[in-house]
Amino acid sequence: MGGKNTIYALFLQLLFLTHPSKTERMAQSGKQSAKRSKPSYFMAILGVTLVLFIVGILGWVVLNSRKLEQVLRESATMNVFINQTTGDNDKDSLLAFVQTHPSVKSYRYIDKEEAKKEWLGQGNEDFNEFIDNMVLPRSVDVNFKSEFADSMHMSSFQNELQQFGFVTEVKFPREVVAKFNLLGKVSLALAILAIVLLALTVILIDNTIRLAMFSNRFLIKTMQMVGATRWFIARPLNLRALINGAISALIAIAAIVIIVFSMENWVPELRALRDTQTLIMLCLIILLIGISITLVSTHRSIIKYLKMKLDDLY
């Protein structure tokens, strides 16, 4: 009877050695997961970087389109011509009205001598006697704030100016101003597209991080089963996620800055649209998105695998 028990014990020991338990298999999987974590992190960084780069470029386009619209609106000039016999008091009253009007951004008074300089500056020949004898109209060039540079406000301002009896003519580029509304619609469409892409960015980054964390599920569960606390398990992974998010964001920011300055060198006119503060704000937003979404997604995955049963990990 004792011999049978000895043989049975040896059989069980042999069975245990040849067929490892789930815990042992999970530990082996955890080791393999740790070995595979570096490539997973690399792919996660690469994926997040590409997504943040696309979002940053679209954000730059949206900001530039709004800046371009603002510059074009503020460059639309209204020409106010006044009678040559207008006295200084009347002229000063007109300039005071223009200066204090809430819709006016800037103005410039052009007298006869200034008009002569502009005539010559436009490439016209210097017929001194002709220029001196001809009547060069005095005028006031008015530029509006971007929010008032539309057909309705400019037409209303034109009617107000015509109340001055010495104002002979008021004109502005109506067709050009009318097209500003189209620029506003384009800017709005780009802003909506940016919001939609931002939502997709959150989803894509979340899926990328969850896929990267999937390879570490056995390592997480193994640490839990040997007695590690939730904070002890999550702390190094969260720290790694924060670093990875920062790396992804910084790479994306560097690529965006290179693209922006390259475009400005290629098209010098774009330099007039550059707003350094806005560009810095865009970079900070990208950095914040990269870090926050990566960190939140990683922590969610950790909690998910900690709550899962052992059999569900396979």
PyMOL commands that set and color helices and strands:
alter all, ss='L'
color gray80, all
select helices_A, chain A and resi 2-18+22-75+88-100+112-121+128-133+146-148+151-161+174-178+180-214+217-225+230-266+268-273+276-307+310-313
alter helices_A, ss='H'
color red, helices_A
select strands_A, chain A and resi 77-82+104-110+138-144+167-171
alter strands_A, ss='S'
color yellow, strands_A
deselect
rebuild
show_as cartoon
